[in-house]
């Protein structure tokens, strides 16, 4: 296998993880926000005080902010790395190291992809990646 093959495997793997992370965070955000809104509405109807529904809405807003922050930490770097690797952009190696570390805790496939990515990126051919002329069309 040559450098381009390793690059494509790593880019596709990180792209799949970006999709998995995005889908997971979106589902968790929708479920948690729905639970907060439902609790706020049921609490307001039980007590007869409409102001208690605001607690549920505040919880839903906090949930959206929380999962948006998690998405910006985990989804954006891996998706950006996938794009940079496929386009062979400058800085792709640094972003790939960061993304490999971010997917490492996801057992077992993330750990395997992280080990593979770090092995490739710190190998002699990976240290030369991307080549200086790679960014030119």
N, C-alpha and C positions, 0 to 999 in steps of 0.2 A: 504494500500500500504506500502511496506517496502522500505528500503533504496535502494535496487537494482532497484526497479521499478522507483523510483524518478530519480536515476542516469541514467537509460536508456532513460527516457523521456527527461531529460535535454540534454544528449549527442546527441540524434537524433535531437532535436530542434536546437541545436547550429550547428550541421553538416549541416542541411538544410540552416541555415542562412549563413554559410561559402560558400555554393554553390551559394546561391542567390547573396551574395556580389561579389564573383568571376565572375559570369556571368555578373552582372551589370557593374562592372569595366572594364571587357574585351570589352563589347559592347560599352561603352562610350569611351574607349581608341581607338578602331578601328574607330569609327565614327568621333571623334575629329581629330585624325591623318589624316584620309582621307580628311576631310575638309581643314586642313592646307595644305596638299600636293596639293589638287585641286586649292586652292587659290594661292599658289605659282606658279603653272604651268600656270594658267590663267593670273596672273599678269606678268609673264615673257613673255608670248606670246603677250599680249597687248602692252607692252613697247618695245618689241624686244630685251630686255636685259636678257640674260640667267642667269645672276647672281641673279635675283630676285627669281628664283625657290629655291634658298638656304634658303630664309626666310621661305618658306613653309616647307622645310625639317627640319629646326631648330625648328619650331613650333611643328612638328610631334615628334621630339626627346624629346622636353620638355614635350609633352603630355604623351609619354611612361614613362618617368621618374616620372611625377606627379602621374599617375595612378598606377605605380609600388609602389610608396611610400604609397599611400592610401591602396593598396592591402596588403602591409606588415603590416599596422596598423590595418586593419579590418579583412582581410581574414585569415592571418596566426594565430593570437591568437585564433580565433573561431575554426578553423580546428584543431589546436593543442589541444585545450581544448576537442573537441569531441573525439579525439583519446585517450587522457589521461583519460577521464571519462570512455570510453568503456573498456580500458585496466586496469582501476583502478590503475593508476600509482601515485607515490608520487608527490605531488604538484598539483594534479588535482583540489583540492578545490580552491586554490589561482587563478589558471588559469580560473576556472569557474566563480569566482567572477568578474574577469577582463572582460571576454567575456560577462557576463550578463550585465555589464555596457555598453559595446560597442554596444549591440543590442537594448538597451533600447530606443533610439530615433526613431526606426523604428516602426511607429504606424500602426496598433494596435497590431500586432502579436509579434513584438519584445518587446514591453512594457510588454505584458502579460508574455512572456517567461522570461524576466528579473525579473519581480516580483516573478514568480514561482521559478526561480533559486535562487534568493537571499533569498526567504522564506525557501527553502529547505536547502541551504548552511549555514544559520544562525540558523536553528532549532537544537535542542539537538542531533538528530541522524545525521544531516548533519555536525555538528562540529566534529564528530568522523569519517567522511568520508575522504579519504579511510582508512580502518582499517590498522594497522601496518602489518598484515599478508597478505594484499591484493596484495602487490607487488611481493610476492613469487609465482612461478608457481605451 
